[in-house]
């Protein structure tokens, strides 16, 4: 979703923001997270191009990119334990929520059983 406030910030403060290097990240759930049943996942995309590549990023990178108007970020809960049908349903709902911020997130997250453990 295009956010006009982001562009106003950029227009008025072009030199204030720099383009950081985006480091792709693949989460590795721990046994504690498997017991809890979910992990938090973080994604980023360029703000001015809804067709640009989506990167999964770490929590640390997410925090630093949240304030950068060049990027749109979203965090979602990702179910990793339980019945496969419940996992797929929960993750499909999380993807729909994430799609409100990054409209093509569903194209990036096609495997709703990713990282799951039954």
DSSP file (Angstrom, degrees, kcal/mol; ACC not computed):
  #  RESIDUE AA STRUCTURE BP1 BP2  ACC     N-H-->O    O-->H-N    N-H-->O    O-->H-N    TCO  KAPPA ALPHA  PHI   PSI    X-CA   Y-CA   Z-CA
    1    1 A X              0   0    0      0, 0.0     2,-0.3     0, 0.0    99,-0.0   0.000 360.0 360.0 360.0 131.1    0.0    0.0    0.0
    2    2 A X        -     0   0    0     46,-0.0     2,-0.6     1,-0.0    46,-0.1  -0.551 360.0-157.4 -76.1 132.1    1.4    3.4   -1.0
    3    3 A X    >>  -     0   0    0     -2,-0.3     3,-1.0    44,-0.2     4,-1.0  -0.920   7.0-163.6-114.9 106.6    1.9    5.7    1.9
    4    4 A X  H 3> S+     0   0    0     -2,-0.6     4,-1.9     1,-0.3     5,-0.2   0.792  87.9  64.2 -60.9 -28.2    2.0    9.4    0.9
    5    5 A X  H 3> S+     0   0    0      1,-0.2     4,-2.1     2,-0.2    -1,-0.3   0.860  97.2  56.4 -64.1 -34.2    3.6   10.4    4.2
    6    6 A X  H <> S+     0   0    0     -3,-1.0     4,-2.1     1,-0.2    -1,-0.2   0.916 107.7  47.7 -61.7 -42.9    6.7    8.4    3.4
    7    7 A X  H  X S+     0   0    0     -4,-1.0     4,-2.7     1,-0.2    -2,-0.2   0.853 108.4  54.1 -69.9 -34.4    7.2   10.4    0.2
    8    8 A X  H  X S+     0   0    0     -4,-1.9     4,-1.9     2,-0.2    -1,-0.2   0.916 108.7  50.0 -63.2 -42.1    6.7   13.7    1.9
    9    9 A X  H  X S+     0   0    0     -4,-2.1     4,-1.6     1,-0.2    -2,-0.2   0.930 113.0  46.3 -60.0 -45.8    9.4   12.7    4.4
   10   10 A X  H  < S+     0   0    0     -4,-2.1    -2,-0.2     1,-0.2    -1,-0.2   0.919 109.8  53.1 -63.4 -44.3   11.7   11.8    1.5
   11   11 A X  H  < S+     0   0    0     -4,-2.7     3,-0.4     1,-0.2    -1,-0.2   0.879 116.3  38.9 -60.0 -39.6   11.0   14.9   -0.4
   12   12 A X  H  < S+     0   0    0     -4,-1.9    -1,-0.2     1,-0.2    -2,-0.2   0.692 127.8  30.4 -85.7 -20.0   11.9   17.2    2.5
   13   13 A X    >X  +     0   0    0     -4,-1.6     3,-1.3    -5,-0.2     4,-0.7  -0.282  64.6 149.3-136.8  49.7   14.8   15.2    3.9
   14   14 A X  G >4 S+     0   0    0     -3,-0.4     3,-0.6     1,-0.3    -1,-0.1   0.860  77.9  47.6 -56.2 -39.5   16.6   13.5    1.0
   15   15 A X  G 34 S+     0   0    0      1,-0.2    -1,-0.3    -3,-0.1    -2,-0.1   0.645  97.8  72.1 -79.2 -12.9   20.0   13.6    2.6
   16   16 A X  G <4 S+     0   0    0     -3,-1.3     2,-0.4    -6,-0.1    -1,-0.2   0.797  94.5  56.9 -72.6 -28.2   18.8   12.3    6.0
   17   17 A X    <<  -     0   0    0     -4,-0.7     2,-0.3    -3,-0.6    -1,-0.0  -0.861  64.3-167.9-111.5 137.1   18.3    8.8    4.8
   18   18 A X        -     0   0    0     -2,-0.4     2,-0.9     0, 0.0    52,-0.1  -0.841  32.8-105.7-115.9 159.4   20.8    6.5    3.2
   19   19 A X        -     0   0    0     -2,-0.3     2,-0.1    51,-0.0     3,-0.0  -0.740  39.8-153.3 -85.4 107.6   20.1    3.2    1.5
   20   20 A X        -     0   0    0     -2,-0.9     2,-0.4     1,-0.1    -3,-0.0  -0.351  24.9 -99.0 -76.4 160.7   21.3    0.5    3.9
   21   21 A X        -     0   0    0     -2,-0.1     2,-0.6     1,-0.0    -1,-0.1  -0.681  35.9-136.0 -77.4 129.4   22.4   -2.9    2.7
   22   22 A X        -     0   0    0     -2,-0.4     2,-0.7    -3,-0.0    -1,-0.0  -0.791  16.1-158.4 -90.3 120.6   19.6   -5.4    3.0
   23   23 A X        -     0   0    0     -2,-0.6    35,-0.4    32,-0.1    38,-0.1  -0.883  13.6-134.5-103.2 114.2   20.8   -8.7    4.5
   24   24 A X        -     0   0    0     -2,-0.7     2,-0.4    33,-0.1    33,-0.2  -0.338  24.8-163.5 -64.5 148.4   18.6  -11.6    3.7
   25   25 A X        -     0   0    0     31,-2.4     2,-0.5    33,-0.0    31,-0.1  -0.998  17.1-159.7-139.8 136.5   17.9  -13.8    6.7
   26   26 A X        -     0   0    0     -2,-0.4    32,-0.0     2,-0.0    -2,-0.0  -0.970  26.8-131.9-116.6 116.2   16.6  -17.3    7.1
   27   27 A X        -     0   0    0     -2,-0.5     2,-0.5    30,-0.1    14,-0.0  -0.317  11.2-156.7 -67.0 149.2   15.2  -18.0   10.6
   28   28 A X        -     0   0    0     -2,-0.0    -1,-0.1    87,-0.0    -2,-0.0  -0.889  19.6-139.3-124.1  97.6   16.2  -21.2   12.4
   29   29 A X        -     0   0    0     -2,-0.5     2,-0.2     1,-0.1    10,-0.1  -0.261  14.2-139.2 -61.2 141.8   13.5  -22.0   15.0
   30   30 A X     >  -     0   0    0      1,-0.1     4,-2.2     0, 0.0     5,-0.2  -0.460  26.4-104.9 -92.2 168.7   14.8  -23.2   18.4
   31   31 A X  H  > S+     0   0    0      1,-0.2     4,-2.2     2,-0.2     5,-0.2   0.865 123.2  56.2 -62.1 -35.3   13.3  -25.9   20.5
   32   32 A X  H  > S+     0   0    0      2,-0.2     4,-2.3     1,-0.2    -1,-0.2   0.916 107.9  47.6 -61.9 -42.5   11.8  -23.3   22.8
   33   33 A X  H  >>S+     0   0    0      2,-0.2     4,-2.6     1,-0.2     5,-0.8   0.872 109.7  52.7 -67.9 -36.2   10.1  -21.7   19.8
   34   34 A X  H  <5S+     0   0    0     -4,-2.2    -1,-0.2     2,-0.2    -2,-0.2   0.889 110.6  48.0 -65.2 -37.2    8.8  -25.1   18.6
   35   35 A X  H  <5S+     0   0    0     -4,-2.2    -2,-0.2     1,-0.2    -1,-0.2   0.898 112.3  48.7 -67.0 -40.2    7.3  -25.6   22.1
   36   36 A X  H  <5S-     0   0    0     -4,-2.3    -2,-0.2    -5,-0.2    -1,-0.2   0.863 109.3-132.5 -66.9 -36.0    5.8  -22.2   22.0
   37   37 A X  T  <5 +     0   0    0     -4,-2.6    43,-2.5     1,-0.2    44,-1.2   0.361  67.8  52.8 104.2  -5.0    4.4  -23.0   18.6
   38   38 A X  E   < -A   79   0A   0     -5,-0.8     2,-0.3    41,-0.3    41,-0.2  -0.984  54.7-152.1-155.0 163.9    5.3  -19.9   16.5
   39   39 A X  E     -A   78   0A   0     39,-2.2    39,-3.0    -2,-0.3     2,-0.5  -0.909  26.9-116.2-130.5 162.7    8.1  -17.5   15.5
   40   40 A X  E     -A   77   0A   0     -2,-0.3     2,-0.4    37,-0.2    37,-0.2  -0.875  31.2-163.5 -97.1 132.1    8.0  -13.9   14.5
   41   41 A X  E     -A   76   0A   0     35,-3.0    35,-2.6    -2,-0.5     2,-0.4  -0.922   2.1-154.3-119.4 146.9    9.1  -13.3   10.8
   42   42 A X  E     -AB  75  57A   0     15,-0.6    15,-2.4    -2,-0.4     2,-0.3  -0.955  11.2-176.3-126.7 137.2   10.2  -10.0    9.4
   43   43 A X  E     -AB  74  56A   0     31,-2.7    31,-2.0    -2,-0.4     2,-0.3  -0.945   5.2-166.3-135.4 152.6   10.0   -8.8    5.7
   44   44 A X  E     +AB  73  55A   0     11,-2.2    11,-2.4    -2,-0.3     2,-0.3  -0.984   7.7 173.1-139.1 148.6   11.1   -5.7    3.8
   45   45 A X  E     -A   72   0A   0     27,-2.0    27,-3.4    -2,-0.3     9,-0.1  -0.982  44.3 -89.8-149.1 149.8   10.3   -4.3    0.3
   46   46 A X  E >   -A   71   0A   0      7,-0.5     3,-0.8    -2,-0.3    25,-0.3  -0.364  34.6-137.0 -58.0 139.0   11.2   -1.0   -1.4
   47   47 A X  T 3  S+     0   0    0     23,-2.9   -44,-0.2     1,-0.2    24,-0.2   0.806  97.5  51.1 -70.2 -30.5    8.4    1.5   -0.7
   48   48 A X  T 3  S+     0   0    0     22,-0.4     2,-0.3     1,-0.2    -1,-0.2   0.347 108.4  51.1 -94.8   8.1    8.2    2.9   -4.3
   49   49 A X    X   -     0   0    0     -3,-0.8     3,-1.9     1,-0.1    -3,-0.2  -0.779  52.9-173.2-148.7  99.1    7.9   -0.4   -6.1
   50   50 A X  T 3  S+     0   0    0     -2,-0.3    54,-0.2     1,-0.3    -1,-0.1   0.605  91.7  55.8 -69.4  -8.7    5.3   -3.0   -5.1
   51   51 A X  T 3  S+     0   0    0      2,-0.0    -1,-0.3    -6,-0.0     3,-0.1   0.389  83.8 112.6-100.0   2.2    6.8   -5.4   -7.6
   52   52 A X  S <  S-     0   0    0     -3,-1.9    -3,-0.0    -6,-0.2     0, 0.0  -0.271  81.5 -78.7 -72.2 163.9   10.3   -5.2   -6.1
   53   53 A X        -     0   0    0      1,-0.1     2,-0.5    -8,-0.1    -7,-0.5  -0.275  40.8-136.0 -63.7 143.5   11.9   -8.2   -4.4
   54   54 A X        -     0   0    0     -9,-0.1     2,-0.4    -3,-0.1    -9,-0.2  -0.878  18.9-160.9-101.7 133.1   10.8   -9.0   -0.9
   55   55 A X  E     -B   44   0A   0    -11,-2.4   -11,-2.2    -2,-0.5     2,-0.5  -0.913  15.5-136.3-112.8 140.0   13.5  -10.0    1.6
   56   56 A X  E     -B   43   0A   0     -2,-0.4   -31,-2.4   -13,-0.2     2,-0.3  -0.829  36.2-175.5 -87.1 134.8   13.1  -11.8    4.8
   57   57 A X  E     -B   42   0A   0    -15,-2.4   -15,-0.6    -2,-0.5   -33,-0.1  -0.798  24.9 -95.7-129.6 167.7   15.3  -10.0    7.4
   58   58 A X     >  -     0   0    0    -35,-0.4     4,-2.4    -2,-0.3     5,-0.1  -0.308  37.8-107.7 -77.9 165.9   16.3  -10.3   11.0
   59   59 A X  H  > S+     0   0    0      1,-0.2     4,-2.1     2,-0.2     5,-0.1   0.878 121.1  54.7 -59.9 -38.7   14.6   -8.6   13.9
   60   60 A X  H  > S+     0   0    0      2,-0.2     4,-1.6     1,-0.2    -1,-0.2   0.938 110.2  44.0 -62.2 -48.8   17.6   -6.3   14.2
   61   61 A X  H  > S+     0   0    0      1,-0.2     4,-2.1     2,-0.2    -1,-0.2   0.871 110.1  57.5 -64.8 -36.4   17.4   -5.2   10.6
   62   62 A X  H  X S+     0   0    0     -4,-2.4     4,-1.5     1,-0.2    -1,-0.2   0.932 105.1  50.5 -57.4 -47.4   13.6   -4.8   10.9
   63   63 A X  H  < S+     0   0    0     -4,-2.1     4,-0.4     1,-0.2    -1,-0.2   0.892 113.0  45.4 -61.1 -40.5   14.1   -2.4   13.8
   64   64 A X  H  < S+     0   0    0     -4,-1.6     3,-0.4     1,-0.2    -1,-0.2   0.814 114.2  48.3 -75.0 -28.6   16.5   -0.2   11.8
   65   65 A X  H >< S+     0   0    0     -4,-2.1     3,-1.2     1,-0.2     6,-0.3   0.652  90.4  80.8 -86.2 -15.3   14.4   -0.3    8.6
   66   66 A X  T 3< S+     0   0    0     -4,-1.5    -1,-0.2     1,-0.3    -2,-0.1   0.837  97.7  42.7 -58.5 -33.0   11.1    0.7   10.3
   67   67 A X  T 3  S+     0   0    0     -4,-0.4     2,-0.7    -3,-0.4    -1,-0.3   0.479  92.2  97.1 -94.3  -2.3   12.1    4.3   10.3
   68   68 A X    X   -     0   0    0     -3,-1.2     3,-1.8     1,-0.1   -62,-0.0  -0.788  60.7-156.6 -92.8 115.1   13.5    4.4    6.8
   69   69 A X  T 3  S+     0   0    0     -2,-0.7    -1,-0.1     1,-0.3   -59,-0.1   0.590  86.3  73.2 -70.0  -8.4   10.9    5.7    4.3
   70   70 A X  T 3  S+     0   0    0    -52,-0.1   -23,-2.9   -23,-0.1   -22,-0.4   0.665 100.2  51.1 -74.0 -14.6   12.7    4.0    1.4
   71   71 A X  E <   -A   46   0A   0     -3,-1.8     2,-0.5   -25,-0.3   -25,-0.2  -0.912  66.2-147.2-129.2 150.1   11.4    0.7    2.7
   72   72 A X  E     -A   45   0A   0    -27,-3.4   -27,-2.0    -2,-0.3     2,-0.3  -0.961  25.9-171.8-110.2 130.8    8.1   -0.9    3.8
   73   73 A X  E     -A   44   0A   0     -2,-0.5     2,-0.3   -29,-0.2   -29,-0.2  -0.892   9.3-178.4-124.4 153.9    8.4   -3.5    6.5
   74   74 A X  E     -A   43   0A   0    -31,-2.0   -31,-2.7    -2,-0.3     2,-0.4  -0.991  12.1-154.7-149.3 145.3    6.1   -6.0    8.1
   75   75 A X  E     -A   42   0A   0     -2,-0.3     2,-0.3   -33,-0.2   -33,-0.2  -0.961  17.7-178.1-118.0 138.6    6.3   -8.6   10.9
   76   76 A X  E     -A   41   0A   0    -35,-2.6   -35,-3.0    -2,-0.4     2,-0.4  -0.960  29.3-115.9-134.2 153.9    4.0  -11.6   11.1
   77   77 A X  E     -A   40   0A   0     -2,-0.3     2,-0.5   -37,-0.2   -37,-0.2  -0.720  30.0-160.4 -83.6 139.0    3.5  -14.5   13.5
   78   78 A X  E     -A   39   0A   0    -39,-3.0   -39,-2.2    -2,-0.4     2,-0.2  -0.966  11.2-138.0-128.3 114.4    4.3  -17.8   11.8
   79   79 A X  E     +A   38   0A   0     -2,-0.5   -41,-0.3     8,-0.3    12,-0.1  -0.516  28.1 167.6 -73.0 133.7    3.0  -21.1   13.3
   80   80 A X        +     0   0    0    -43,-2.5    37,-2.7    -2,-0.2     2,-0.3   0.452  54.1  55.2-127.1  -5.8    5.5  -23.8   13.3
   81   81 A X  B    S+c  117   0B   0    -44,-1.2     2,-0.3    35,-0.2    37,-0.2  -0.971  79.0  37.7-133.8 147.7    4.1  -26.6   15.6
   82   82 A X  S    S-     0   0    0     35,-1.1     2,-0.2    -2,-0.3   -45,-0.0  -0.798  93.5  -4.3 123.7-162.3    0.8  -28.6   15.6
   83   83 A X     >  -     0   0    0     -2,-0.3     4,-2.6     1,-0.1     3,-0.2  -0.492  63.3-127.0 -68.8 134.2   -1.6  -30.2   13.2
   84   84 A X  H  > S+     0   0    0      1,-0.2     4,-2.6     2,-0.2     5,-0.2   0.854 109.5  51.4 -54.6 -37.6   -0.6  -29.4    9.5
   85   85 A X  H  > S+     0   0    0      2,-0.2     4,-2.4     1,-0.2    -1,-0.2   0.919 111.4  46.9 -66.5 -42.2   -4.1  -28.1    8.7
   86   86 A X  H  > S+     0   0    0     -3,-0.2     4,-2.7     2,-0.2     5,-0.2   0.896 112.2  51.0 -64.7 -40.0   -4.0  -25.8   11.7
   87   87 A X  H  X S+     0   0    0     -4,-2.6     4,-2.7     2,-0.2    -8,-0.3   0.947 111.7  46.7 -62.1 -48.7   -0.5  -24.6   10.7
   88   88 A X  H  X S+     0   0    0     -4,-2.6     4,-2.2     1,-0.2    -2,-0.2   0.905 114.3  47.9 -61.8 -42.0   -1.6  -23.9    7.1
   89   89 A X  H  X S+     0   0    0     -4,-2.4     4,-2.0     2,-0.2    -1,-0.2   0.935 113.6  46.5 -64.2 -46.6   -4.7  -22.1    8.2
   90   90 A X  H  X S+     0   0    0     -4,-2.7     4,-2.0     1,-0.2    -2,-0.2   0.917 115.1  46.0 -63.2 -43.2   -2.9  -19.9   10.8
   91   91 A X  H  X S+     0   0    0     -4,-2.7     4,-2.3    -5,-0.2    -1,-0.2   0.846 108.7  55.4 -72.0 -32.4   -0.1  -19.1    8.4
   92   92 A X  H  X S+     0   0    0     -4,-2.2     4,-2.0    -5,-0.2    -1,-0.2   0.902 109.0  48.7 -63.1 -40.0   -2.5  -18.2    5.6
   93   93 A X  H  X S+     0   0    0     -4,-2.0     4,-2.0     2,-0.2    -2,-0.2   0.898 110.2  51.0 -65.6 -40.4   -4.2  -15.8    8.0
   94   94 A X  H  X S+     0   0    0     -4,-2.0     4,-2.6     1,-0.2    -2,-0.2   0.895 108.8  51.7 -63.4 -39.7   -0.8  -14.3    8.9
   95   95 A X  H  X S+     0   0    0     -4,-2.3     4,-2.4     2,-0.2    -1,-0.2   0.912 107.6  52.2 -63.3 -42.2    0.0  -13.9    5.2
   96   96 A X  H  X S+     0   0    0     -4,-2.0     4,-0.6     2,-0.2    -1,-0.2   0.895 110.5  48.1 -61.6 -39.4   -3.3  -12.1    4.6
   97   97 A X  H >< S+     0   0    0     -4,-2.0     3,-1.0     1,-0.2     4,-0.4   0.927 112.7  48.3 -65.3 -44.9   -2.5   -9.7    7.4
   98   98 A X  H >X S+     0   0    0     -4,-2.6     4,-2.9     1,-0.2     3,-1.3   0.823 101.2  65.5 -64.4 -32.2    1.0   -9.1    6.0
   99   99 A X  H 3< S+     0   0    0     -4,-2.4    -1,-0.2     1,-0.3    -2,-0.2   0.734  89.3  67.2 -63.2 -22.5   -0.4   -8.5    2.5
  100  100 A X  T << S+     0   0    0     -3,-1.0    -1,-0.3    -4,-0.6     3,-0.2   0.805 114.6  28.3 -67.3 -27.5   -2.1   -5.4    3.8
  101  101 A X  T <4 S+     0   0    0     -3,-1.3     2,-0.6    -4,-0.4    -2,-0.2   0.836 136.9  26.6 -98.3 -45.7    1.3   -3.8    4.3
  102  102 A X  S >< S-     0   0    0     -4,-2.9     3,-2.2     1,-0.1    -1,-0.3  -0.884  76.5-160.4-119.7  95.8    3.3   -5.7    1.5
  103  103 A X  T 3  S+     0   0    0     -2,-0.6     3,-0.3     1,-0.3    -4,-0.1   0.683  86.0  46.7 -56.2 -24.6    0.7   -6.6   -1.1
  104  104 A X  T >> S+     0   0    0    -54,-0.2     3,-1.4     1,-0.2     4,-0.9   0.191  74.2 112.0-103.9  18.6    2.7   -9.3   -2.8
  105  105 A X  H X>  +     0   0    0     -3,-2.2     4,-2.3     1,-0.3     3,-0.7   0.847  69.9  65.0 -58.4 -34.4    3.9  -11.1    0.4
  106  106 A X  H 34 S+     0   0    0     -3,-0.3    -1,-0.3     1,-0.3    -2,-0.1   0.783  97.0  56.1 -61.4 -26.3    1.7  -14.1   -0.5
  107  107 A X  H <4 S+     0   0    0     -3,-1.4     3,-0.3     1,-0.2    -1,-0.3   0.830 110.5  44.4 -73.1 -31.6    4.0  -14.7   -3.6
  108  108 A X  H << S+     0   0    0     -4,-0.9     2,-0.9    -3,-0.7     3,-0.3   0.858 114.2  49.9 -78.4 -37.3    7.0  -14.9   -1.4
  109  109 A X     <  +     0   0    0     -4,-2.3    -1,-0.2     1,-0.2   -14,-0.1  -0.624  63.1 138.9-105.3  72.9    5.4  -17.1    1.3
  110  110 A X        +     0   0    0     -2,-0.9     2,-1.0    -3,-0.3    -1,-0.2   0.725  56.6  72.0 -88.9 -22.2    3.9  -19.9   -0.7
  111  111 A X    >   -     0   0    0     -3,-0.3     3,-1.7     1,-0.2    -1,-0.2  -0.784  57.5-178.5 -97.2  95.9    4.9  -22.8    1.6
  112  112 A X  T 3  S+     0   0    0     -2,-1.0   -21,-0.2     1,-0.3    -1,-0.2   0.552  81.5  57.4 -73.6  -5.6    2.6  -22.3    4.6
  113  113 A X  T >  S+     0   0    0      3,-0.1     3,-2.4    -3,-0.1    -1,-0.3   0.280  74.8 140.0-102.9   9.4    4.2  -25.4    6.3
  114  114 A X  T <  S+     0   0    0     -3,-1.7     3,-0.1     1,-0.3    -5,-0.0  -0.312  78.3   3.3 -57.4 132.3    7.7  -23.8    6.1
  115  115 A X  T 3  S+     0   0    0      1,-0.2    -1,-0.3   -86,-0.0    -3,-0.0   0.449  98.4 149.8  70.6   5.1    9.7  -24.6    9.3
  116  116 A X    <   -     0   0    0     -3,-2.4     2,-0.4   -37,-0.1    -1,-0.2  -0.311  30.1-168.1 -74.9 153.3    6.8  -26.7   10.7
  117  117 A X  B      c   81   0B   0    -37,-2.7   -35,-1.1    -3,-0.1   -37,-0.0  -0.964 360.0 360.0-139.4 116.8    7.2  -29.6   13.0
  118  118 A X              0   0    0     -2,-0.4   -37,-0.1   -37,-0.2    -1,-0.1   0.460 360.0 360.0 -89.7 360.0    4.3  -31.9   13.6
